[in-house]
């Protein structure tokens, strides 16, 4: 019971962070698309609270932010981001939980496949949603949106998330340990 309450509280914190952190970009969509600030709390939630909690936070954050602040636009952006972030939180959390040893290497081992899976899901959902509206997502558009334009955000994630996890470990909030 205590563990679920702690995970629920932390997940609510990560959800709030996901709503507020994009405001750092000053509501400038171009900068937000480069730095991907909404992704950071979802990855951290998956790593700290576990895959199901990360998935829930990832699923809700873009939709709630769209309804509350109008950004990102609900269709197709927030809907496809919601699926993408849900996959990030789930995959990252599940892989990290199954790691034989916890530490920076395990964080990277969880982040990289989660990033690839989430971007693949984003591309599939985006293609379906755009197809329903009479548009198309070309392979060139997918590569540009999912990878090339996102390079600054990907680098930020690969630097900041392991650093935050290491700092939380030093503070005793999370423990790097062998899996039981």
trRosetta pair geometry for C-beta under 8 A, 3 or more apart (Angstrom, degrees):
i j d omega theta_ij theta_ji phi_ij phi_ji
1 4 6.0 -57 -150 36 30 108
1 5 6.5 29 154 -18 64 107
2 5 5.8 -56 -150 37 31 112
2 6 6.4 32 152 -20 65 106
3 6 5.7 -55 -149 36 31 111
3 7 6.3 27 154 -16 66 107
4 7 5.7 -54 -143 40 32 109
4 8 6.1 35 155 -21 66 106
5 8 5.7 -52 -144 36 29 112
5 9 6.3 30 155 -18 63 107
6 9 5.8 -56 -148 37 29 110
6 10 6.2 25 155 -14 65 108
7 10 5.8 -54 -141 41 31 108
7 11 6.0 34 156 -22 65 108
7 49 4.4 117 -148 -148 92 101
7 50 6.8 -15 -137 21 137 107
7 53 5.4 -119 174 -82 110 154
8 11 5.7 -54 -145 36 27 112
8 12 6.5 30 154 -20 62 104
8 53 7.9 -131 -83 -123 41 120
9 12 5.8 -53 -151 34 30 111
9 13 6.6 33 149 -19 63 104
10 13 5.4 -52 -151 34 36 115
10 14 6.4 33 152 -17 68 103
10 45 7.0 158 132 -125 95 79
10 48 6.1 -118 160 117 147 124
10 49 5.3 -178 91 -72 123 116
10 53 7.7 41 86 163 99 148
11 14 5.6 -52 -146 38 34 109
11 15 6.3 39 151 -22 65 103
11 45 5.8 81 -116 -149 67 122
11 49 5.5 81 -65 -115 91 175
11 53 4.7 -119 -85 -171 127 108
11 56 6.6 19 -168 81 140 117
11 57 5.3 -144 -161 -62 89 116
12 15 5.5 -49 -146 34 32 115
12 16 6.4 34 153 -17 64 103
13 16 5.8 -55 -150 37 30 110
13 17 6.3 32 151 -19 64 107
14 17 5.4 -50 -143 38 34 115
14 18 6.2 40 153 -22 64 104
14 41 4.1 158 -165 175 81 104
14 42 7.0 130 162 -79 120 34
14 44 6.1 -166 -117 84 122 101
14 45 3.9 150 131 -70 174 115
14 49 7.6 -119 0 -5 145 134
14 57 5.2 0 103 -148 116 157
15 18 5.6 -54 -150 35 30 113
15 19 6.7 29 151 -18 63 104
15 41 7.4 -177 -58 136 18 138
15 45 8.0 62 -45 -83 63 152
15 57 5.1 -132 -73 -135 82 93
15 60 6.4 -12 -129 90 119 121
15 61 5.9 -151 -138 -85 69 90
15 64 7.5 30 -176 52 107 155
16 19 5.7 -55 -152 34 34 111
16 20 6.2 14 158 -6 68 113
17 20 6.0 -66 -138 47 29 99
17 21 5.4 35 167 -33 70 113
17 40 7.7 -90 137 94 118 98
17 41 4.1 156 93 -92 114 142
18 21 6.3 -35 -116 26 22 113
18 22 7.8 26 176 -16 48 99
18 38 5.1 63 -160 -150 86 75
18 40 8.0 -177 -95 65 74 71
18 41 4.3 -125 -59 61 85 136
18 42 6.3 67 -95 -46 133 83
18 57 6.7 148 -11 170 150 101
18 61 3.9 -44 130 -141 145 136
18 65 7.1 -107 132 -51 87 128
19 22 7.7 -76 176 25 22 100
19 61 6.7 -138 -58 -149 69 83
19 64 6.5 -59 -91 108 114 112
19 65 5.3 -171 -122 -89 70 94
19 68 6.8 11 -151 61 120 151
19 69 7.7 148 -167 -14 86 128
20 23 5.6 -50 -172 18 52 119
21 24 5.8 -28 -173 1 52 115
21 37 4.3 -160 133 159 103 114
21 38 6.6 163 76 -83 111 45
21 40 6.6 -123 160 53 166 119
21 41 6.5 176 -3 -24 146 116
22 25 5.8 -41 -171 25 58 111
22 27 7.7 74 137 -88 92 51
22 32 5.5 37 -152 -126 99 122
22 37 4.7 166 -86 75 56 121
22 38 5.4 0 -55 -55 114 91
22 65 6.9 69 30 -160 142 147
22 71 7.2 -157 131 112 141 115
23 26 7.4 59 177 -76 50 22
23 27 6.7 -1 -128 -49 59 80
24 37 6.0 163 48 -116 112 160
25 28 5.5 -121 149 48 90 80
25 31 4.2 176 -161 102 107 111
25 32 4.3 157 91 -68 166 77
25 35 6.1 -175 -86 46 120 130
25 37 6.1 -154 -27 -7 114 136
26 31 6.9 41 45 53 94 146
27 32 7.8 -5 -141 -38 21 131
27 69 7.9 -136 -110 166 112 123
27 71 6.2 158 -143 7 86 166
28 31 4.4 52 88 16 109 110
28 32 6.6 166 84 -12 55 89
29 32 5.4 -61 -144 43 34 114
29 33 6.0 38 158 -24 70 105
29 71 6.9 -140 -84 -147 94 122
29 72 7.6 98 -124 -113 107 81
30 33 5.8 -52 -148 34 27 112
30 34 6.7 24 152 -17 60 106
31 34 5.6 -57 -152 36 35 111
31 35 6.1 5 161 3 71 112
32 35 6.4 -68 -132 50 27 90
32 36 7.4 92 171 -78 57 26
32 37 6.3 -73 -136 17 77 101
32 38 7.8 38 -170 -11 105 98
32 71 7.7 112 32 161 175 126
33 36 7.4 19 -166 -66 23 68
33 149 6.0 -24 146 148 110 121
33 150 7.4 -93 165 -86 69 70
33 153 7.9 -107 148 -30 34 138
34 149 6.8 -99 -93 169 64 76
34 150 7.4 -178 -137 -118 34 35
34 152 4.5 17 171 56 92 131
34 153 6.0 168 148 -36 37 95
35 152 6.0 -49 -83 117 55 110
35 153 5.0 125 -175 -89 16 87
35 156 5.9 32 -152 3 73 164
36 39 4.4 1 154 9 108 125
36 40 7.5 133 116 -30 82 80
36 150 6.2 44 -46 -147 130 96
36 153 3.2 82 11 -160 111 144
36 154 7.6 59 21 -48 146 49
36 156 7.2 170 53 62 94 125
36 157 6.9 -29 85 -46 127 116
37 40 6.1 -38 -163 9 46 115
37 153 8.0 -107 -39 -126 44 109
38 41 7.2 -58 -169 34 42 98
38 42 7.0 35 146 -14 69 114
38 61 6.0 157 -170 137 110 130
38 62 6.5 83 161 -79 155 82
38 65 7.0 -93 -111 -8 134 166
38 81 7.3 35 95 174 145 133
38 85 6.9 -61 130 -94 105 143
39 42 5.7 -69 -158 40 40 113
39 43 6.2 37 154 -19 77 107
39 85 6.6 -141 -111 -109 66 97
39 88 6.5 -103 -151 -173 90 173
39 153 6.8 88 32 172 139 120
39 157 6.3 -43 110 -89 124 129
40 43 6.1 -59 -150 35 28 107
40 44 6.4 21 158 -13 65 111
40 156 7.7 -63 -76 127 114 107
40 157 6.5 -150 -91 -106 74 82
40 160 6.6 -30 -126 102 121 134
40 161 6.8 -159 -141 -75 77 93
41 44 5.5 -58 -144 43 35 111
41 45 6.0 40 156 -25 68 105
41 57 7.0 -111 127 155 98 136
41 61 7.4 154 81 -106 118 155
42 45 5.7 -51 -146 34 29 113
42 46 6.6 30 154 -18 62 104
42 54 6.0 94 -180 -166 67 84
42 57 5.6 -176 -115 107 72 106
42 58 4.2 80 -146 -86 128 89
42 61 6.5 -117 -70 15 109 152
42 85 4.7 -106 -121 -168 169 101
42 88 5.2 66 123 94 123 123
42 89 4.7 -93 179 -64 90 101
43 46 5.8 -57 -153 35 31 111
43 47 6.4 25 154 -15 66 109
43 54 7.4 38 -122 -148 16 127
43 88 5.9 -66 -76 160 74 114
43 89 7.2 -127 -83 -90 29 59
43 92 5.4 -134 -141 -155 69 175
43 111 6.6 35 -153 -114 130 91
43 114 7.1 133 -117 110 92 147
43 157 6.5 111 -8 -154 165 111
43 161 5.4 -48 117 -115 136 142
44 47 5.7 -57 -146 40 32 110
44 48 5.8 11 164 -4 69 116
44 161 6.5 -149 -70 -133 81 92
44 164 6.4 -44 -105 107 123 143
44 165 7.7 -163 -123 -67 82 86
45 48 6.3 -65 -133 48 24 96
45 49 5.2 -21 -175 25 68 119
45 53 5.8 -128 165 123 100 96
45 54 4.5 153 104 -102 90 71
45 57 4.6 2 105 38 171 156
45 58 7.6 -166 67 -39 130 82
45 89 5.8 -16 85 -131 104 114
45 93 7.7 -43 114 -69 63 123
46 49 7.1 -53 -97 55 13 80
46 50 7.1 -56 -159 122 46 15
46 51 5.9 34 -150 -103 90 44
46 53 7.3 177 -96 80 42 78
46 54 2.7 47 -79 -100 75 164
46 55 7.4 82 -98 -36 101 57
46 58 7.6 17 -52 -34 111 123
46 88 6.7 -142 -22 130 151 68
46 89 3.9 -172 -65 -156 111 54
46 90 6.8 -92 -122 -26 122 14
46 91 7.6 4 -167 62 152 46
46 92 3.8 85 111 82 144 107
46 93 3.4 -121 -172 -45 78 94
46 96 7.1 122 132 19 87 130
46 110 7.7 -176 121 158 116 127
46 114 7.2 140 108 -131 163 156
47 54 7.5 86 -6 -78 45 138
47 92 5.9 -57 -56 146 76 110
47 93 6.4 -128 -61 -94 26 65
47 96 5.1 60 -126 8 69 178
47 107 6.6 24 -127 -124 140 87
47 110 6.6 131 -97 101 92 151
47 161 7.4 139 -14 -178 154 111
47 165 6.2 -71 144 -96 150 125
47 174 7.9 5 134 -127 98 164
48 165 8.0 -156 -66 -111 91 88
48 168 7.4 -60 -99 146 121 166
48 173 8.0 -20 -136 136 124 105
48 174 5.8 -105 -120 -80 88 130
49 53 3.6 -74 123 84 125 151
49 54 6.4 161 67 -46 99 75
49 93 7.1 -40 79 -120 64 133
50 53 5.2 83 63 18 78 105
50 54 6.8 -148 98 -7 35 96
50 93 4.7 93 174 -179 31 127
50 94 7.9 62 -174 -70 70 50
50 97 6.0 43 -126 -67 83 136
51 54 5.6 -61 -140 40 28 111
51 55 6.0 31 161 -23 66 106
51 89 6.7 127 -153 136 47 69
51 90 4.5 54 -172 -151 96 50
51 91 7.2 101 -128 -24 110 12
51 92 7.3 163 -102 68 75 55
51 93 3.2 -174 -67 87 53 113
51 94 4.0 33 -68 -47 148 78
51 97 6.7 -87 -18 0 100 131
52 55 5.6 -51 -146 34 30 114
52 56 6.5 31 155 -20 64 103
52 90 7.1 45 -81 -112 32 83
52 93 7.3 -117 9 102 41 151
53 56 5.8 -52 -149 34 32 111
53 57 6.4 28 154 -14 65 106
53 89 7.3 -117 97 171 51 122
53 93 7.0 155 52 -114 79 163
54 57 5.9 -56 -145 40 31 108
54 58 6.0 30 156 -18 65 111
54 88 7.1 -113 158 107 114 69
54 89 2.5 -171 146 -175 86 92
54 90 6.0 -166 87 -52 101 35
54 92 6.1 -118 158 65 165 104
54 93 4.3 179 13 -33 136 130
55 58 5.7 -59 -145 41 27 111
55 59 6.1 29 157 -23 64 108
55 86 4.7 46 -159 -166 72 77
55 87 7.6 47 -117 -70 88 20
55 89 4.7 -167 -59 91 36 111
55 90 3.8 43 -74 -63 111 96
55 93 7.5 -100 -26 29 82 135
56 59 5.8 -55 -146 34 28 111
56 60 6.3 11 162 -8 64 113
56 86 7.8 63 -58 -125 15 90
56 89 7.4 -108 32 116 45 153
57 60 6.3 -66 -143 43 26 101
57 61 5.9 34 165 -37 66 111
57 85 7.8 -95 109 146 69 114
57 89 5.8 157 59 -107 92 158
58 61 6.3 -44 -131 20 23 113
58 82 7.2 129 142 -163 68 47
58 84 7.7 -124 176 96 116 51
58 85 3.2 -165 -163 133 93 84
58 86 4.2 177 100 -75 111 36
58 87 7.3 -128 130 27 154 39
58 88 5.5 169 -115 56 148 93
58 89 3.9 -157 -19 -6 126 124
58 90 7.4 -101 37 -16 142 78
59 63 7.4 -9 151 5 58 122
59 82 5.4 51 -154 -179 47 91
59 83 7.7 39 -114 -85 74 34
59 85 7.0 -162 -53 88 30 95
59 86 4.1 48 -66 -85 82 116
59 89 8.0 -94 -17 38 73 137
60 63 6.0 -82 -157 49 38 106
60 64 5.4 27 161 -18 81 118
60 82 7.6 83 -44 -138 11 104
61 64 6.1 -62 -139 40 22 106
61 65 6.0 19 164 -17 63 113
61 82 7.6 173 59 -111 64 73
61 85 6.2 -83 53 125 116 160
62 65 5.7 -58 -142 41 29 111
62 66 6.1 34 157 -24 64 107
62 72 6.1 -19 -160 36 101 111
62 77 7.7 -136 -179 130 127 76
62 78 4.4 175 148 -152 101 75
62 79 7.9 -141 111 -41 125 16
62 81 4.0 154 -106 99 165 116
62 82 4.6 -131 59 -67 117 73
62 85 6.2 154 -19 11 114 141
63 66 5.7 -54 -150 33 28 113
63 67 6.5 22 155 -13 63 106
63 74 7.4 55 -134 -131 65 85
63 78 5.5 122 -90 157 47 117
63 79 7.4 61 -88 -88 94 51
63 82 5.2 36 -38 -89 98 136
64 67 5.8 -57 -147 39 32 107
64 68 5.9 21 158 -12 68 114
65 68 5.9 -59 -136 45 28 105
65 69 5.6 -29 -178 33 67 112
65 71 6.8 -54 145 89 100 59
65 72 7.1 50 102 12 112 66
65 78 7.2 -166 70 -123 88 119
66 69 7.3 -71 -114 58 13 71
66 70 6.8 28 -165 -138 50 13
66 71 6.8 -127 -108 88 56 13
66 72 5.7 -43 -88 67 99 56
66 73 6.7 51 -138 166 113 10
66 74 4.6 128 158 -82 141 70
66 77 7.7 158 -97 87 129 96
66 78 3.8 -30 -49 -83 147 160
67 74 7.3 62 -64 -87 65 115
70 73 7.5 0 173 -94 64 54
72 77 4.0 -113 150 124 125 128
72 78 4.8 170 80 -65 96 79
72 81 6.1 98 44 1 149 151
73 76 7.9 28 100 34 102 35
73 77 4.9 87 61 29 79 122
73 78 6.5 -143 95 -14 35 97
74 77 7.4 102 83 56 7 80
74 78 4.8 -48 -128 39 38 129
74 79 6.7 55 167 -34 62 91
75 78 7.4 -49 -52 42 32 89
75 79 5.9 23 -106 -4 61 126
75 129 6.9 -157 -162 -174 84 126
75 133 7.8 140 152 -65 115 138
76 79 5.7 -74 -162 51 53 111
76 80 5.4 40 151 -17 89 115
76 125 7.8 169 177 135 108 87
76 126 6.1 113 135 -131 133 64
76 129 3.8 134 -131 127 127 140
76 130 6.1 -78 -13 -59 167 70
76 133 7.2 -123 -48 -6 118 139
77 80 6.3 -69 -147 41 21 100
77 81 6.0 17 160 -15 64 113
78 81 5.6 -55 -138 42 30 112
78 82 6.1 42 156 -32 64 103
79 82 5.7 -49 -152 25 27 116
79 83 7.1 22 152 -12 59 101
79 125 7.0 -151 125 160 87 124
79 129 6.2 141 88 -96 131 151
80 83 5.9 -52 -155 36 37 109
80 84 6.2 39 148 -20 67 109
80 122 5.3 82 162 -151 100 70
80 125 4.3 164 -123 104 81 115
80 126 4.5 51 -128 -70 156 77
80 129 6.1 -115 -58 14 108 146
81 84 5.3 -56 -144 41 35 115
81 85 5.9 29 161 -15 71 108
81 122 7.0 28 -93 -120 41 110
82 85 6.2 -54 -139 40 24 104
82 86 6.3 29 156 -23 59 108
83 86 5.7 -54 -147 33 28 114
83 87 6.6 27 155 -17 62 105
83 121 5.3 -139 139 147 103 114
83 122 6.7 162 86 -88 97 52
83 125 4.6 134 52 -49 154 161
84 87 6.0 -62 -158 35 28 108
84 88 6.6 32 147 -22 64 104
84 118 4.6 77 -171 179 72 90
84 119 6.9 47 -141 -84 113 32
84 121 5.6 171 -96 86 55 101
84 122 3.7 25 -83 -70 122 103
84 125 7.3 -126 -44 35 82 135
85 88 5.2 -44 -147 31 40 118
85 89 6.4 37 157 -16 68 102
85 118 6.9 57 -78 -149 24 128
86 89 6.1 -56 -150 38 29 107
86 90 6.2 23 156 -14 65 112
87 90 5.8 -59 -140 43 30 108
87 91 5.7 19 168 -11 69 114
87 114 7.1 164 134 -161 76 73
87 117 5.2 -142 162 123 122 100
87 118 4.3 171 87 -96 110 69
87 121 4.6 145 -25 17 157 154
88 91 6.6 -63 -137 42 18 99
88 92 5.8 13 168 -13 60 120
88 114 5.0 83 -143 164 55 109
88 115 7.1 41 -116 -85 96 44
88 117 7.8 168 -79 79 46 93
88 118 4.2 20 -60 -78 82 148
89 92 6.2 -61 -137 42 19 109
89 93 6.0 14 166 -14 59 117
90 93 6.2 -69 -149 40 20 106
90 94 6.1 13 163 -15 63 113
91 94 6.0 -58 -141 39 26 107
91 95 6.1 20 164 -13 64 111
91 110 7.5 158 130 -171 71 75
91 113 6.1 -129 162 113 126 92
91 114 4.0 167 93 -107 110 79
91 117 4.9 129 -61 59 167 148
91 118 7.1 -137 29 -44 133 88
92 95 6.4 -62 -146 40 22 104
92 96 6.1 17 160 -15 61 115
92 110 4.7 84 -154 155 61 104
92 111 6.2 34 -121 -91 107 45
92 114 3.8 10 -60 -77 82 164
93 96 5.9 -59 -141 40 26 108
93 97 6.1 26 161 -21 64 110
93 110 7.6 93 -45 -169 15 134
94 97 5.9 -56 -146 35 27 111
94 98 6.5 13 159 -9 62 112
95 98 6.0 -68 -150 43 29 104
95 99 6.9 51 149 -50 64 91
95 109 6.4 -148 152 124 120 83
95 110 4.1 166 90 -116 111 78
95 113 6.2 132 -69 60 161 125
95 114 6.9 -134 20 -48 133 100
96 99 5.6 -30 -156 -7 37 119
96 102 7.4 56 -178 -120 87 90
96 106 5.9 98 -136 152 72 101
96 107 6.8 29 -112 -102 117 47
96 109 7.8 140 -90 81 61 88
96 110 3.9 -3 -58 -78 86 158
97 179 7.7 96 168 -118 49 121
98 179 7.3 17 -162 -103 25 161
99 102 6.0 114 90 -85 123 56
99 106 3.8 82 -178 -139 166 119
99 109 6.3 123 -103 78 120 133
99 110 7.0 -76 -47 -50 125 107
99 179 6.6 162 86 -46 52 122
100 178 6.7 -17 162 -149 64 81
100 179 5.6 -97 -137 18 33 115
101 105 7.5 31 88 67 106 114
101 106 6.2 -153 93 -49 61 126
101 176 7.6 32 167 176 76 92
101 177 7.9 -123 -150 128 59 23
101 178 5.6 -34 -104 -102 67 67
101 179 7.4 -104 -66 -10 26 82
102 106 5.1 -92 -133 50 39 157
102 174 8.0 -128 160 152 143 105
102 175 7.2 89 80 114 146 56
102 176 4.2 -156 103 -144 95 61
102 177 5.6 18 33 39 119 43
102 178 7.5 -148 7 -77 82 18
102 179 7.4 120 -36 -57 91 73
103 106 5.4 100 48 12 56 102
103 107 7.2 -101 113 -7 34 92
103 176 4.6 68 -80 -154 68 135
104 107 5.5 -50 -149 31 35 115
104 108 6.6 31 155 -13 66 102
104 162 5.0 61 -139 -162 88 121
104 165 7.4 153 -97 86 60 119
104 166 6.3 8 -75 -69 101 112
105 108 5.9 -55 -152 40 33 108
105 109 6.1 34 150 -21 66 109
106 109 5.3 -52 -141 39 34 115
106 110 6.4 30 157 -16 64 106
106 176 7.9 157 34 -137 130 96
107 110 6.0 -62 -153 39 28 106
107 111 6.1 27 153 -22 66 112
107 161 6.5 -179 173 125 123 99
107 162 4.7 146 99 -102 146 84
107 165 5.2 178 -94 48 145 163
108 111 5.5 -54 -135 37 33 111
108 112 6.1 30 171 -22 68 107
108 158 7.4 51 -116 -146 91 87
108 162 6.5 2 -53 -75 83 131
109 112 6.9 -44 -135 29 20 106
109 113 7.7 6 169 3 51 106
110 113 7.2 -73 -158 44 27 94
110 114 6.1 22 157 -17 65 122
111 114 5.8 -73 -150 42 26 111
111 115 6.1 27 160 -25 69 108
111 157 6.8 167 -163 144 128 108
111 158 6.7 147 132 -103 150 69
111 161 6.3 140 -95 87 137 148
111 162 7.8 -80 -22 -51 149 93
112 115 5.8 -52 -148 30 28 111
112 116 6.7 22 157 -12 62 106
113 116 5.6 -55 -148 40 37 110
113 117 6.0 35 156 -18 71 108
114 117 5.8 -56 -141 41 29 108
114 118 6.0 29 160 -19 65 111
115 118 6.0 -56 -142 38 24 109
115 119 6.3 20 160 -15 61 110
115 154 6.8 84 -156 -130 145 100
115 157 7.3 141 -91 105 126 150
116 119 6.0 -60 -148 39 27 107
116 120 6.3 28 155 -20 64 108
117 120 5.7 -56 -149 35 30 112
117 121 6.4 28 155 -16 65 106
118 121 5.8 -55 -148 38 31 109
118 122 6.2 36 152 -22 65 105
119 122 5.4 -47 -145 34 34 117
119 123 6.4 37 154 -21 64 103
119 146 4.2 105 -165 -167 112 118
119 147 7.0 65 -164 -60 155 79
119 150 8.0 -153 -105 49 124 163
120 123 5.8 -54 -152 34 30 112
120 124 6.6 28 152 -17 64 105
121 124 5.7 -55 -147 37 34 110
121 125 6.1 27 158 -13 68 109
122 125 6.1 -61 -145 42 26 105
122 126 5.8 27 158 -20 65 113
122 146 6.3 156 82 -104 125 107
123 126 5.7 -55 -140 39 26 112
123 127 6.2 29 158 -23 62 106
123 137 6.8 175 -161 138 70 145
123 142 4.6 50 -129 -141 118 120
123 146 5.9 -29 -62 -59 106 145
124 127 5.8 -54 -149 33 27 111
124 128 6.6 24 154 -15 63 106
125 128 5.8 -55 -150 38 33 109
125 129 6.1 26 156 -14 68 110
126 129 5.9 -58 -141 42 28 107
126 130 5.9 23 162 -13 66 111
126 137 5.1 94 120 -80 100 157
126 142 7.5 158 77 -103 134 87
126 145 7.8 -172 -175 96 175 154
127 130 6.1 -57 -139 43 24 105
127 131 6.0 29 156 -24 61 111
127 136 7.6 12 -144 -162 74 56
127 137 4.3 -107 -93 44 69 126
127 142 7.7 -9 -61 -78 105 121
128 131 5.6 -57 -147 36 26 115
128 132 6.5 29 154 -22 62 104
129 132 5.7 -51 -151 31 32 112
129 133 6.7 16 154 -7 63 107
130 133 5.8 -64 -150 44 36 103
130 135 4.2 -74 -176 84 94 100
130 136 6.1 142 126 -106 119 9
130 137 5.0 124 44 -37 149 91
131 134 7.8 67 -175 -56 29 12
131 135 7.3 -95 -70 71 27 54
131 136 6.6 50 -87 -104 70 60
131 137 7.7 -70 -41 7 83 89
137 141 5.4 -129 -161 84 64 127
137 142 5.8 77 158 -61 106 92
138 141 4.6 100 53 5 78 101
138 142 7.0 -137 97 -5 43 85
139 142 5.5 -50 -149 34 35 115
139 143 6.4 33 155 -16 67 104
140 143 6.0 -53 -146 37 30 108
140 144 6.3 28 156 -16 64 110
141 144 5.8 -58 -145 40 29 110
141 145 6.0 17 161 -10 67 113
142 145 6.2 -65 -142 44 23 101
142 146 5.5 -1 172 0 66 121
143 146 6.5 -60 -122 48 19 96
143 147 5.6 -38 -167 38 59 114
143 148 6.2 51 140 -13 76 108
144 147 7.5 -65 -105 55 6 72
144 148 4.9 -43 -133 48 48 123
144 149 5.7 51 162 -20 69 104
145 148 7.9 22 -6 47 17 83
145 149 5.8 -17 -120 35 31 128
145 150 7.4 48 157 -29 40 106
146 150 6.4 -47 164 7 25 137
147 150 5.9 -77 -133 46 13 105
147 151 7.1 43 162 -61 57 78
147 154 7.7 11 -144 -36 57 150
148 151 6.4 -22 -165 -27 30 107
150 153 4.9 -61 -167 50 73 114
150 154 5.4 79 132 -30 91 101
151 154 5.6 -54 -139 36 31 112
151 155 6.3 31 161 -18 65 105
152 155 5.8 -56 -149 37 30 110
152 156 6.3 33 152 -21 64 107
153 156 5.4 -51 -145 36 33 115
153 157 6.3 35 154 -20 65 104
154 157 5.7 -53 -149 36 31 112
154 158 6.3 25 155 -15 65 109
155 158 5.8 -59 -144 41 30 108
155 159 6.2 19 158 -11 66 111
156 159 6.1 -65 -146 43 26 103
156 160 5.5 4 169 -4 68 122
157 160 6.3 -59 -120 47 21 97
157 161 5.5 13 -175 -14 63 119
158 161 7.1 -29 -103 34 15 103
158 162 7.3 6 179 0 45 111
159 162 7.3 -84 -169 42 19 96
159 163 6.4 9 154 -13 61 122
160 163 5.6 -67 -148 42 30 112
160 164 6.0 30 159 -21 70 107
161 164 5.8 -52 -143 35 30 110
161 165 6.4 29 157 -17 64 106
162 165 5.6 -55 -144 39 34 112
162 166 6.2 35 155 -20 67 105
163 166 5.8 -53 -146 37 30 110
163 167 6.3 30 153 -18 64 106
164 167 5.7 -54 -147 38 31 111
164 168 6.2 31 154 -18 65 106
165 168 5.7 -53 -145 39 31 111
165 169 6.4 37 151 -24 63 104
165 174 6.5 -52 -156 67 74 145
166 169 5.5 -50 -150 32 33 116
166 170 6.5 33 152 -17 64 103
167 170 5.7 -51 -148 36 34 111
167 171 6.3 26 153 -13 65 109
168 171 5.6 -58 -143 44 32 109
168 173 4.2 -74 -168 64 88 117
168 174 4.6 42 124 19 115 101
169 172 7.7 44 178 -69 29 23
169 173 7.5 -79 -63 53 23 73
169 174 5.5 -51 -78 82 65 83
169 175 6.5 105 -136 -121 80 28
169 176 5.1 16 -133 -16 139 98
172 175 7.3 8 -149 -74 51 86
